[in-house]
Every structure is written in structure tokens, then in C-alpha cells.
Amino acid sequence: MSAVNGQESGLRDNSTGQLIKQLSEQSSMLIRQELELAKAELTEKGKQAGKGAGMLGGAGIAGLLALGALTACLILLLDKEMDAWVAALIVTAVYAAVAGVLALIGRDRMRESLPAAPEETVESVKEDVQWAKTRARSARR
């Protein structure tokens, strides 16, 4: 308790300018420490996100390999009833149809998500241009 009393009496002896200077220094130090803490936290989270992204990439590659194996399996299954090239053509056509449907759905969703043209703003700008033209004509006369 005497240390606190000693600090309080020392602060009372300081001028307002010295107190403001101390406040400024302490505030700057606190802000620097907080920024360092935030930097350390963000660095750690960035490392974790990088590892997660790497794992997602690995999962994508593994999924692609699984799709290739499934494709071979389907072709071999259909090969029992028809020539291998016909089986491969059928599997390719099915994949192409799925890709086409997904592309159309994706395109529609993208169009829905795009912001519509701001029609009121366009009309307002047209009116402003017309007003400016009218003013310019009036000024020439």
C-alpha cells in the first residue's frame, strides 16, 4: 500500500504537462503491446488456416482420384453388356450432362446474386444531364 501511496504523492507533485506526457507514453506502450498481441494471434490463426487449406486441397485431389476410380468401375461394369468404347462414351455423356446442369444452375445463381442496375440513379443522372444541358443553353443566350 505504501508503494501506491508513494506513486500517488509522486503524481501529485508532477505538473499537468508531465502527467500528460506520462499518459501519452503509457498509452503508446499499451497500444504497441496490444498490436503485438493481435499480430501474434493473427499469425497463429493464419498458420491454422493455411494448414486447413492444405488439407482441403488434399481432399480435393483424393476426391478427384476417387472419381477416376468410379469412372473406371462404371466403364468396366458397362463393358460386360457392350463394347468398352461405348461404355466409356455413355459414362462421358452422363458426366457431361451433369456438368451442363450444374453450369446452368450456377449461372442462374450468379445472375441472381449480381446487383440490379440502380434504375432510380440512372434516371436521376439522366435528369441531371438534361438539366445541365438546359442551363448551358441558357447561359449561352
N, C-alpha and C positions, 0 to 999 in steps of 0.2 A: 504494500500500500504506500510505502514511503517513496518508492520509485515513481508511482503515478503522481503523488503529490509534488515530487521534485520536477516532473515533466510539466505539470500544470503551472507551477510557480515560474518555471523557465519560460513557458509560453506567455505568461502574463507580462514578463519582463521584455519580451520581443515587441518590436514596433509592428504596425499594421503591414508595412511593406515586407518585413521579414516573414511574417506569418503567411502572407500571400505567396511569397517565394517558396516557402516550405510546402504549402498546399500544392502549388504548381509542380514542384519536384516530386512530391509523393503521388500526385495524380498521374504524372507522366510515368513514374515507375510502375504504378498499378496497371495502367493501360498497357505498357510493354509486357508485363507479366501475363496479363490476360490474353494478349495477342500471341505470345509464345505458347500458352496453354491451348488456345484454339488451333494454332498451327500444328501442334503435336497431335491433337485429336483428329484433325482433318487428314494428316499424314497416315495415321493408323487406319482410319476409315477408307482412305484411298487404297491402301495396301489390301484391305479385305475385299474391296470392290474389284480390284484387279484380279485377285485370286478367283472370285466368283465369276468374273467374265471369262477367265481361262477355262474354268470348269464348264461354263455354258458352251464355249467353243468346242471343247472336247465332247460334250454331249451331242452337239450338232453333227460332228464328224461320225460319232458312233451311230447316230440315227441314220445318217446317210448310208453308212455301211450296212445297217440293218435293212434299209430299203432296197439296197442292191441284192442282198441275200434273198429277201422276199420276192423280188423280181425274178431271180433265177429259179426260185421254188415254183412260182406261178408258171413260168415258161416250161419247166420240166413236168409239171402236173398236166398242163395242156398238151404237151408233146405226146402223151400217151394216146390221145384221141386224134391228133393231126400232126402235120409236119412241124418241125421246130421253128422254121421261119414264120409260119402262120401264127403259131403260139406267141412268138416274140412280137409280131405285128399287133395282135389282139391286146397284149399287155401294154404296148406302147400307146395304142389308141385309147385305152382306158385311162392311162396316166395323162394323156393329152387332154381328154375330156375333163378330168378333174382339175387340171391346171387352168383350162379355159373358164370353167365355172368359178374357180377361186379368183381368177383375174377380173372377171366381170363383177363379182361381189365386191372385191377390193376397190375397183374403180368407182363403183357406186358409193361406197362408204367414204372414199376420198372426196368425191364431189359433194357429199352431204356435209363433210367437215369443213370445207372451204367456206370462208365468209362470203356472204352475198354482197353484191355491189351496193354501196351505200346510195340508194336511189335518191333520197332526200338531199344528200350532199351534192350529188351530181346536178340535180335540178337547181339547187341554190347557187352552185358555181356558174351554171349557165345563165341564171338571172343576174349574177354579179357581172359577168362578162357583158351581157346585154346592157346593163346599167352603165358600165364603164364606157362602152361604145357610144351610148347616148350622151353621156357627159362630155366625151371627147368631141363629138359633133357639135354640141352646144358651145363648147369653148372655142371652136374654130370660127364661129359666126360672129 
